[in-house]
Amino acid sequence: MLGLLGAGGIAVAGGSTLAGLGSAAAAPRGPVCTLTREAMEGPYYLTQRPRRSDIREGRGGELLRLVLTVVDAATCTPIAGAKVDVWHADRQGLYSGFGAAGAETRFLRGSLKSDPAGKVRFTTVYPGWYPGRTAHIHVKVHVDRHVAHTGQLYFPQRINDRVYAEARYRHLGDRVDNHQDGIFNSSGGAQTKLLITEPQAGGYRGEIILAVER
């Protein structure tokens, strides 16, 4: 393993950390990023994914601005035009398109193509939990018409605790923390936690760099 990909930068061979992608591109030997850990797709993926940035469709909950950056794991350079799908549960732990939410619904699902900096930006809400799982967001990255990454994104436990103390988040049985979640543990969830900041406008901002194979 040549380095560790993190939300705040990319660690590469030799122990140096690249805080910005510009410096990654300028490295003389061409840095090699560690592939972002993948995780199971899960049962709630739908092929019909609305192309949109705001995926809330009126679902309540704590505002979350999600910023994902797709880079080439071989060079650490941004990948423009990658199609990024995200989907997650609402604050009550329900997924659109299934069960009580109704097969025709598509809330908290969306797809965007990355810009020249490799970024996609979604406006959503902080996901709830459901029995057996900690809070997570599913992500799938398509590059050059093939699936380059399938994974799950997580949150720092302290942020989960703060958000879930709010009355508007319905508690569905016993809550599972990150360290108790089997998928989090088996798929390296600690390496795919979002870097969370609190925007002045309220809510949270979550960021991560996804290093994938072209």
C-alpha positions as CSV (number, residue, x, y, z in Angstrom):
1,M,0.0,0.0,0.0
2,L,1.7,3.2,-1.2
3,G,-0.4,5.7,0.7
4,L,-3.7,6.5,2.4
5,L,-6.5,8.4,0.8
6,G,-8.2,10.7,3.2
7,A,-10.8,13.4,3.1
8,G,-8.3,16.2,3.8
9,G,-5.7,15.1,1.2
10,I,-4.0,12.2,-0.5
11,A,-1.0,10.4,1.1
12,V,1.4,9.1,-1.5
13,A,4.6,7.0,-1.6
14,G,7.4,8.5,0.5
15,G,5.1,9.7,3.3
16,S,4.2,13.1,1.9
17,T,0.6,14.3,2.0
18,L,-0.9,16.3,-0.8
19,A,-3.4,18.8,0.5
20,G,-4.4,19.8,-3.0
21,L,-4.7,18.1,-6.3
22,G,-2.5,20.7,-8.1
23,S,0.5,19.6,-6.1
24,A,-0.3,16.0,-6.9
25,A,-0.2,16.7,-10.6
26,A,3.1,18.5,-10.2
27,A,5.0,15.7,-8.3
28,P,8.0,14.7,-10.4
29,R,7.5,10.9,-10.3
30,G,3.8,10.9,-10.6
31,P,2.1,10.0,-7.3
32,V,0.2,6.8,-6.9
33,C,-2.9,7.1,-4.8
34,T,-4.4,4.2,-2.8
35,L,-7.7,3.0,-4.2
36,T,-10.6,4.1,-2.1
37,R,-12.0,1.1,-0.3
38,E,-15.1,-0.4,-1.8
39,A,-18.2,-1.9,-0.1
40,M,-21.2,-3.9,-1.0
41,E,-23.8,-2.1,-3.1
42,G,-26.7,-3.2,-0.9
43,P,-30.3,-4.0,-1.9
44,Y,-31.5,-0.5,-2.6
45,Y,-29.9,0.6,-5.8
46,L,-32.2,1.7,-8.7
47,T,-31.2,2.1,-12.3
48,Q,-33.5,5.1,-12.6
49,R,-31.4,8.0,-11.1
50,P,-32.6,11.6,-11.6
51,R,-29.9,13.9,-12.8
52,R,-29.9,16.6,-10.2
53,S,-27.9,18.3,-7.5
54,D,-30.7,18.8,-5.0
55,I,-32.0,15.4,-4.1
56,R,-34.1,16.2,-1.1
57,E,-37.6,16.3,-2.6
58,G,-38.9,17.9,0.5
59,R,-37.6,15.3,2.9
60,G,-36.9,16.8,6.3
61,G,-33.7,16.6,8.3
62,E,-30.4,18.3,9.0
63,L,-29.1,20.0,5.8
64,L,-26.1,18.2,4.3
65,R,-24.0,19.6,1.4
66,L,-22.1,16.7,-0.1
67,V,-18.9,17.3,-2.1
68,L,-17.2,14.3,-3.8
69,T,-14.0,14.6,-5.8
70,V,-13.2,11.8,-8.2
71,V,-9.5,11.3,-9.0
72,D,-7.4,8.7,-11.0
73,A,-5.7,6.4,-8.5
74,A,-2.7,6.0,-10.8
75,T,-2.0,9.7,-11.1
76,C,-4.1,11.5,-8.4
77,T,-5.4,13.8,-11.1
78,P,-9.1,14.8,-11.3
79,I,-11.4,12.8,-13.6
80,A,-13.9,15.1,-15.4
81,G,-17.1,13.6,-16.7
82,A,-17.3,10.7,-14.3
83,K,-20.9,9.9,-13.5
84,V,-21.5,9.7,-9.7
85,D,-24.6,8.2,-8.2
86,V,-25.6,8.7,-4.6
87,W,-28.5,7.3,-2.6
88,H,-29.4,7.0,1.1
89,A,-32.1,6.6,3.7
90,D,-34.2,9.5,4.9
91,R,-34.3,10.6,8.6
92,Q,-36.7,7.7,9.4
93,G,-34.4,5.1,7.8
94,L,-36.5,4.6,4.7
95,Y,-35.2,4.3,1.1
96,S,-37.2,5.6,-1.8
97,G,-38.5,3.1,-4.3
98,F,-39.0,0.4,-1.7
99,G,-41.5,-0.7,1.0
100,A,-43.4,1.9,2.9
101,A,-41.8,4.7,0.8
102,G,-43.5,3.5,-2.4
103,A,-42.1,2.0,-5.5
104,E,-42.6,5.2,-7.5
105,T,-40.6,7.5,-5.2
106,R,-37.1,8.7,-5.9
107,F,-36.2,11.0,-3.0
108,L,-32.6,11.2,-1.8
109,R,-31.3,9.7,-5.0
110,G,-29.3,11.6,-7.7
111,S,-26.7,11.4,-10.4
112,L,-24.2,14.0,-11.6
113,K,-21.2,14.2,-13.9
114,S,-18.0,15.5,-12.3
115,D,-16.7,18.9,-13.4
116,P,-13.1,19.6,-14.7
117,A,-11.9,19.5,-11.1
118,G,-13.4,16.1,-10.6
119,K,-16.1,17.4,-8.3
120,V,-19.8,16.7,-7.9
121,R,-22.0,18.6,-5.4
122,F,-25.2,17.3,-3.9
123,T,-27.7,19.0,-1.5
124,T,-29.3,16.5,0.7
125,V,-30.2,15.7,4.3
126,Y,-28.3,13.9,7.0
127,P,-29.4,10.2,6.7
128,G,-31.2,8.4,9.4
129,W,-30.3,4.9,10.6
130,Y,-32.2,1.6,10.4
131,P,-31.8,-1.6,12.5
132,G,-28.3,-3.1,12.1
133,R,-26.7,-0.3,10.3
134,T,-24.9,2.9,11.2
135,A,-25.5,6.1,9.2
136,H,-24.2,5.8,5.6
137,I,-24.5,7.1,2.0
138,H,-24.2,4.7,-0.9
139,V,-22.0,5.9,-3.9
140,K,-21.3,4.4,-7.3
141,V,-18.8,6.0,-9.8
142,H,-18.9,5.3,-13.5
143,V,-15.9,6.2,-15.7
144,D,-15.8,5.6,-19.4
145,R,-19.0,3.6,-19.3
146,H,-17.9,1.1,-16.7
147,V,-18.4,1.0,-12.9
148,A,-15.1,2.2,-11.4
149,H,-16.2,2.3,-7.7
150,T,-19.0,1.0,-5.5
151,G,-18.8,2.1,-1.9
152,Q,-20.4,3.5,1.2
153,L,-19.6,6.8,2.9
154,Y,-19.8,7.2,6.7
155,F,-19.8,10.0,9.3
156,P,-17.7,10.7,12.4
157,Q,-19.5,9.1,15.4
158,R,-19.5,12.4,17.3
159,I,-21.5,14.0,14.5
160,N,-24.0,11.1,14.4
161,D,-24.5,11.4,18.1
162,R,-25.2,15.2,17.8
163,V,-27.6,14.9,14.9
164,Y,-29.5,11.9,16.3
165,A,-30.1,13.8,19.6
166,E,-32.5,16.0,17.6
167,A,-36.2,15.2,18.1
168,R,-37.0,15.1,14.4
169,Y,-34.9,12.0,13.9
170,R,-37.1,9.0,14.6
171,H,-35.3,6.3,16.6
172,L,-36.0,2.9,15.0
173,G,-35.0,0.5,17.7
174,D,-31.4,0.4,19.1
175,R,-29.0,2.5,17.2
176,V,-25.8,0.9,15.8
177,D,-22.6,3.0,16.2
178,N,-19.8,2.9,13.6
179,H,-17.7,0.4,15.5
180,Q,-20.7,-2.0,15.8
181,D,-21.5,-2.0,12.1
182,G,-20.3,-5.2,10.4
183,I,-20.1,-3.6,6.9
184,F,-18.2,-0.6,8.3
185,N,-15.7,-2.9,9.9
186,S,-15.3,-5.4,7.1
187,S,-14.9,-2.8,4.3
188,G,-12.6,-0.3,5.9
189,G,-15.3,2.2,6.8
190,A,-12.8,4.3,8.8
191,Q,-11.1,5.2,5.4
192,T,-14.4,6.3,3.8
193,K,-15.6,8.7,6.5
194,L,-16.6,12.1,5.3
195,L,-14.7,15.2,6.4
196,I,-17.5,17.1,8.1
197,T,-17.6,20.9,8.6
198,E,-20.5,23.1,9.7
199,P,-21.3,25.9,7.1
200,Q,-22.3,29.3,8.4
201,A,-25.7,28.9,6.7
202,G,-26.5,26.0,8.9
203,G,-26.4,22.2,8.5
204,Y,-23.2,20.3,7.6
205,R,-20.8,20.0,4.7
206,G,-19.3,16.5,4.0
207,E,-16.3,16.0,1.7
208,I,-14.2,13.1,0.5
209,I,-11.8,12.2,-2.4
210,L,-12.6,9.0,-4.2
211,A,-9.6,7.5,-6.0
212,V,-10.7,5.1,-8.6
213,E,-9.2,3.0,-11.5
214,R,-10.0,4.3,-15.0
